[in-house]
Amino acid sequence: MKRALMMLTAALLAVMLLLIGYFGGRHQASSSPSQVGNPAAASEAGGKKILYWYDTMVPQQHFDKPGLSPMGMQMVPKYADEGTAKDVVRIDPTTVQNLGVRTAPVERRVLASAFRVPGTITWDLRRAITISARTDAVVSMLDVRAPYTVVKAGEPLAELLAPQWSSALAEYAALQHVQSAEAKGLRAASRERLQVLGLTPAEIQSSRRGTGAAITLHAPQAGVVTTLDVREGQRVTAGQTLLTVNGLSTVWIEAALPQAAAGTVRRGTPAIVSVDALPGRQFHGAVEALLPDIDATTRTQRARIVLDNADGALSPGMFATVQLNPTPNAAVPVVPDDALIATGTHTRVILAEGDGHFRAVSVRIGRAAGGYTEILDGLSGGEKVVVSGQFLIDSEASLSGALERLNDSSTKPVPATSTPMPGMPMGDKP
């Protein structure tokens, strides 16, 4: 009897323990969801309140507990005290390190100013001389019968028969031996008439006397006959162009400058020219002028460069490579090209302020060279900018509204944009 009573008591105690465990578990299960669902009640050991957990790739999705997201990424907590400073967002430093967010300092340096552009060799038009008929004549003989013939200074070019020249020469010859002052005056006037008709002193002395006398025209300079507009036996009128002689002692280079580079080139900017036809040889010159027209097709501006060509090695029509060396400017704030985020209406960078805090800053950019871009406004130097992993910070900034506030302060507000990694979806923008 006593033994049965003890067994009954033990069974009752076991049942009571089971009931206590069951109702205690139900109370814990019912209280735990309310604690997770209420972000103000959840906390970490350090006392920071956790609002929710989220995947940094899809920040608009919120979860009640940590773990892996549907994308397989480790989720991070969103704390209640984050993003309270204007335009500042905070990302867990461990997440920043795991995702390879890199920063670079804003330096002050002199951007490389030398650049290379294509160019074309052309005639120096200041060395072009046109020979024309000063009176009606007939081309009795041509010493130069084809264009682009090389001639020396004083070399005969053509022989003309001109009745007006013949009569003027006969008049001048008749007054050669006069002695009176009046006759000498007539002789001087006759000589001036021959010069007005286009005869040089050498041609006057070498011409034959009498009607039908032929006058020989000589090259006024060494060069190339670039145009030959008459043929032997042709009748020409006063003012008609006979031929053109271009000198080759200097040539022009017309370099095509992009508009971004044209602003750095001035008159006198040194230039080094090389051509494929003369490997290993360089020609030095300087910019003479920036031509005031812009090519409608390439949107480039031409710079005229004068080169010495005493040996005639450079020929018009050659293609050339021109290296221009503008005067270096002073040191300016620069950032790596990878740090820039272009939105279409303005450009921004993301500053790293330490301890996982980041801030978006709108900047105005200038010249770019050697992987760096000049900052005209927005940064002064010494700051740190993010150069990789901007997609993470951009998503977090969009979530907290920092970029929206930045855009609201711009003159032309635009919605915040993300720079996602290939294959990664972007978060929704506020």
C-alpha positions in Angstrom: 0.0 0.0 0.0 2.8 2.4 0.9 4.7 1.5 -2.2 1.7 2.2 -4.4 1.2 5.6 -2.8 4.9 6.5 -3.6 4.5 5.5 -7.2 1.3 7.6 -7.6 3.1 10.6 -6.1 6.0 10.2 -8.5 3.7 10.0 -11.5 1.8 13.2 -10.4 5.2 15.0 -10.1 6.2 13.9 -13.6 2.9 15.1 -15.0 3.3 18.5 -13.2 6.8 18.9 -14.6 5.6 18.1 -18.1 2.8 20.7 -17.8 5.1 23.3 -16.5 7.5 22.7 -19.4 4.7 22.8 -22.0 3.1 26.0 -20.8 6.5 27.6 -20.3 7.5 26.8 -23.8 4.2 28.2 -25.2 4.7 31.4 -23.3 8.3 31.8 -24.6 7.2 31.0 -28.2 4.3 33.5 -27.9 6.5 36.3 -26.4 9.5 35.8 -28.7 7.7 36.8 -32.0 6.3 39.9 -30.4 9.8 40.8 -29.3 11.3 40.3 -32.8 8.4 42.0 -34.5 8.7 45.0 -32.2 12.1 46.5 -33.3 12.3 48.7 -30.2 12.3 45.7 -27.9 15.2 43.8 -29.7 18.7 44.6 -28.7 22.3 43.4 -29.0 24.6 42.6 -26.1 26.1 46.1 -26.5 22.7 47.8 -26.0 22.2 48.9 -29.7 18.6 48.5 -30.8 18.1 46.4 -33.9 15.3 47.4 -36.2 15.6 44.5 -38.6 18.0 42.4 -40.7 18.5 42.9 -44.4 20.5 41.8 -47.4 22.8 44.6 -48.6 22.1 43.6 -52.2 18.3 43.9 -51.8 18.0 46.4 -48.9 14.2 46.9 -49.3 13.6 43.4 -48.0 13.4 43.2 -44.2 13.8 40.1 -42.0 13.0 39.4 -38.4 16.2 37.4 -37.6 19.7 36.9 -38.9 20.9 34.3 -41.3 21.2 33.9 -45.1 19.0 35.9 -47.4 17.2 34.3 -50.4 20.2 35.4 -52.5 22.5 33.5 -50.2 24.1 36.6 -48.7 24.8 36.9 -45.0 22.3 39.5 -43.7 23.4 42.5 -41.6 21.5 44.3 -38.8 19.9 47.8 -39.2 20.4 49.7 -36.0 18.0 52.3 -34.7 20.7 54.9 -34.2 22.1 54.7 -37.8 21.6 57.4 -40.4 20.6 60.1 -38.0 23.2 62.6 -39.3 22.1 64.4 -42.5 23.6 62.9 -45.7 25.5 60.2 -43.7 24.9 56.5 -43.8 26.6 53.8 -41.7 27.5 50.3 -42.9 28.9 47.6 -40.6 32.7 47.7 -40.9 32.9 43.9 -41.2 30.5 44.1 -44.2 32.6 46.9 -45.7 35.7 44.7 -45.4 34.1 41.5 -46.7 32.7 43.3 -49.8 36.1 44.8 -50.7 35.2 48.5 -50.3 38.4 50.4 -51.1 39.1 54.1 -50.6 41.7 56.6 -52.0 42.8 60.0 -50.7 41.9 63.2 -52.6 45.4 64.4 -53.6 46.6 67.7 -55.0 48.8 67.1 -58.0 49.7 68.6 -61.4 47.9 66.7 -64.1 50.0 65.5 -67.1 49.4 68.2 -69.7 51.2 66.7 -72.8 49.0 64.9 -75.3 49.2 63.6 -78.8 46.8 64.4 -81.7 46.8 63.7 -85.4 47.8 66.3 -88.0 48.3 66.9 -91.7 51.2 68.7 -93.4 50.1 71.5 -95.8 51.7 74.3 -97.8 52.8 77.5 -96.1 50.5 79.8 -98.0 52.6 82.8 -97.1 55.3 81.4 -99.4 53.0 81.1 -102.4 53.6 83.5 -105.3 51.2 83.8 -108.3 52.6 84.8 -111.7 50.0 86.4 -113.9 50.0 88.3 -117.2 50.2 92.0 -116.9 49.1 92.6 -120.5 47.6 90.7 -123.4 50.1 88.2 -124.7 50.7 84.8 -126.3 52.6 82.0 -124.6 55.3 81.3 -127.1 57.1 78.6 -125.0 56.8 76.9 -121.7 60.0 75.8 -119.8 57.8 74.2 -117.1 55.3 71.8 -118.7 53.8 69.9 -115.7 52.5 70.8 -112.2 54.7 70.1 -109.2 57.9 70.7 -111.0 60.7 71.8 -108.7 62.3 75.0 -109.8 65.2 77.1 -108.5 65.2 80.8 -108.0 65.7 82.7 -111.3 65.0 79.6 -113.4 63.0 80.4 -116.7 59.4 79.5 -116.5 57.7 80.7 -119.7 58.3 83.0 -122.7 55.6 85.5 -123.8 55.0 87.5 -126.9 53.3 90.8 -126.0 52.8 93.6 -128.6 52.4 96.1 -125.8 55.6 95.0 -124.2 57.3 95.2 -127.5 56.2 98.8 -128.2 57.3 99.8 -124.7 60.7 98.2 -125.1 61.2 99.9 -128.5 60.3 103.2 -127.0 62.8 102.6 -124.1 65.5 101.5 -126.5 65.1 104.7 -128.7 65.8 106.9 -125.7 69.0 105.1 -124.6 71.4 107.7 -125.9 69.5 111.0 -125.4 71.3 113.9 -123.7 68.8 116.6 -122.9 67.1 116.7 -119.6 63.6 116.5 -121.1 64.6 113.3 -123.1 66.1 111.8 -120.0 62.8 112.3 -118.2 61.0 110.6 -121.0 63.4 107.7 -120.7 62.8 107.3 -117.0 59.0 107.4 -117.6 59.4 104.7 -120.3 61.3 102.5 -117.9 58.6 102.9 -115.2 56.0 101.9 -117.8 57.9 98.6 -118.5 58.0 97.9 -114.7 54.3 98.6 -114.4 53.7 96.1 -117.3 55.4 93.5 -115.1 59.0 93.4 -116.5 61.8 93.1 -114.0 65.1 95.0 -114.6 66.8 91.7 -115.6 64.1 91.0 -118.2 64.3 94.5 -119.6 68.1 94.1 -120.1 67.9 90.6 -121.6 64.9 91.2 -123.9 65.4 91.4 -127.6 64.7 94.7 -129.2 61.9 95.4 -131.8 58.3 94.4 -132.5 57.5 90.8 -131.6 60.2 90.6 -129.0 59.8 87.7 -126.5 59.9 88.2 -122.8 61.1 85.4 -120.5 59.5 85.0 -117.1 61.7 83.7 -114.3 60.9 81.9 -111.0 60.8 84.5 -108.2 61.9 81.9 -105.6 62.9 78.3 -105.2 60.0 75.9 -104.7 57.4 73.9 -106.5 55.1 74.9 -109.4 51.8 73.9 -107.7 49.5 75.2 -110.5 50.0 75.5 -114.2 47.0 77.2 -115.8 48.3 77.8 -119.4 49.6 75.8 -122.3 52.1 76.6 -125.0 50.6 78.7 -127.8 47.7 79.9 -125.6 46.6 83.5 -125.7 46.2 85.2 -122.3 44.7 88.4 -121.2 45.9 91.0 -118.7 45.4 89.7 -115.1 45.1 86.0 -116.1 47.0 83.6 -113.8 49.8 81.7 -115.5 51.2 79.6 -112.7 51.9 79.5 -108.9 55.2 78.8 -107.2 55.1 77.6 -103.6 58.2 77.7 -101.4 59.0 74.6 -99.2 61.5 76.2 -96.7 58.6 76.1 -94.2 55.4 74.1 -94.0 52.3 74.2 -91.9 50.9 71.4 -89.7 47.2 71.5 -89.0 46.5 69.5 -85.9 43.0 68.4 -84.9 42.4 69.2 -81.2 39.5 67.8 -79.2 37.5 70.6 -77.6 38.5 69.5 -74.1 42.2 69.9 -75.0 41.9 73.0 -77.1 41.4 75.1 -74.0 44.9 74.3 -72.8 46.7 75.3 -76.1 47.9 78.8 -76.7 49.9 80.7 -79.3 53.5 79.6 -78.8 52.8 76.2 -77.2 55.7 73.9 -78.1 55.0 71.0 -80.5 57.0 67.9 -81.5 56.0 66.4 -84.9 56.8 62.9 -86.2 55.8 61.3 -89.5 55.7 57.6 -90.5 57.7 58.3 -93.6 60.7 59.5 -91.6 61.0 57.1 -88.6 63.1 58.2 -85.8 63.1 61.8 -86.9 61.3 64.6 -85.0 60.5 68.2 -86.0 60.1 70.9 -83.5 57.8 73.9 -83.9 55.3 76.0 -82.1 51.6 76.7 -82.4 51.1 79.8 -84.4 47.3 80.1 -84.1 44.1 78.3 -83.2 41.9 78.5 -86.2 38.4 79.9 -85.3 36.3 77.2 -87.0 35.2 73.8 -85.6 35.0 70.8 -87.9 31.3 69.9 -88.2 32.0 66.2 -88.4 34.7 65.5 -85.8 33.9 68.5 -83.6 37.6 69.3 -83.4 39.5 72.6 -83.6 42.5 73.0 -85.8 45.8 74.4 -84.5 48.3 75.7 -87.1 52.0 74.9 -86.4 54.9 76.2 -88.4 57.9 73.9 -89.1 61.2 74.6 -90.7 61.7 72.4 -93.8 65.0 73.5 -95.2 65.9 70.1 -96.7 62.4 69.6 -98.1 61.9 66.3 -96.3 58.3 67.2 -95.4 55.8 67.1 -98.2 52.3 68.6 -98.1 49.7 65.8 -97.6 51.7 63.7 -95.2 50.0 62.5 -92.1 51.7 63.4 -88.8 51.5 62.8 -85.1 51.7 66.0 -83.1 52.7 66.0 -79.4 51.7 69.3 -77.7 53.2 70.3 -74.4 51.1 73.0 -72.8 52.6 74.8 -69.8 51.9 72.8 -66.7 49.2 74.2 -64.4 49.4 74.4 -60.6 48.5 71.4 -58.4 44.8 70.8 -58.1 42.6 68.4 -56.2 42.2 65.1 -58.1 40.4 61.8 -57.5 40.8 58.5 -59.3 38.4 58.1 -62.2 36.8 55.1 -60.6 35.5 57.3 -57.7 33.2 59.3 -59.9 29.5 58.5 -60.1 27.8 60.2 -63.0 24.0 60.7 -62.9 23.5 62.5 -66.2 23.0 65.9 -64.7 25.7 66.1 -62.1 28.6 64.0 -60.7 29.1 62.8 -57.2 31.6 60.9 -55.0 31.1 59.0 -51.8 33.3 60.2 -48.9 34.6 57.7 -46.3 34.4 59.4 -42.9 35.6 56.5 -40.8 33.9 53.8 -38.5 31.7 52.7 -41.5 30.2 56.2 -42.0 29.9 57.4 -45.6 28.5 60.6 -47.2 27.6 61.4 -50.8 29.0 64.7 -52.1 28.2 66.5 -55.4 31.3 67.7 -57.2 32.2 69.7 -60.4 34.9 68.0 -62.5 37.5 69.4 -64.9 40.3 67.9 -66.9 41.2 64.2 -66.8 44.7 62.7 -67.4 46.5 59.6 -66.3 43.6 58.0 -64.6 42.8 61.1 -62.4 40.1 63.8 -62.8 40.4 67.3 -61.6 37.9 68.5 -59.0 36.9 72.1 -59.5 34.4 72.3 -56.7 33.2 70.1 -53.8 36.5 68.8 -52.5 39.6 70.6 -51.4 42.1 67.7 -50.8 42.9 65.3 -48.0 39.4 63.6 -47.9 39.0 59.9 -48.6 36.7 58.8 -51.5 35.3 55.3 -52.2 36.8 53.8 -55.4 35.2 50.4 -55.3 32.0 48.9 -53.9 30.0 52.1 -54.5 27.0 49.8 -55.3 26.7 48.9 -51.6 26.9 52.4 -50.3 24.6 53.7 -53.0 22.0 51.2 -52.0 22.3 52.0 -48.3 22.3 55.7 -49.0 19.1 55.3 -51.1 17.6 53.3 -48.2 18.3 56.0 -45.7 17.4 59.0 -48.0 20.9 60.6 -47.9 21.1 60.8 -51.7 17.6 62.1 -51.9 18.6 65.0 -49.6 21.7 65.5 -51.7 19.6 65.6 -54.9 17.1 68.0 -53.3 20.0 70.4 -52.6 21.1 70.4 -56.2 20.0 73.0 -58.7 18.5 70.2 -60.9 17.2 67.4 -58.7 17.4 63.9 -60.1 16.5 60.6 -58.5 19.4 58.7 -56.9 21.0 56.0 -59.0 22.9 52.9 -58.1 26.0 51.5 -59.6 25.4 47.7 -59.2 27.8 45.0 -59.9 27.1 42.9 -63.0 24.4 40.4 -62.3 23.4 42.1 -59.0 19.8 43.6 -58.8 19.4 47.2 -57.6 17.4 48.2 -54.6 14.2 50.3 -55.0 14.8 54.0 -54.6 12.9 56.1 -52.1 
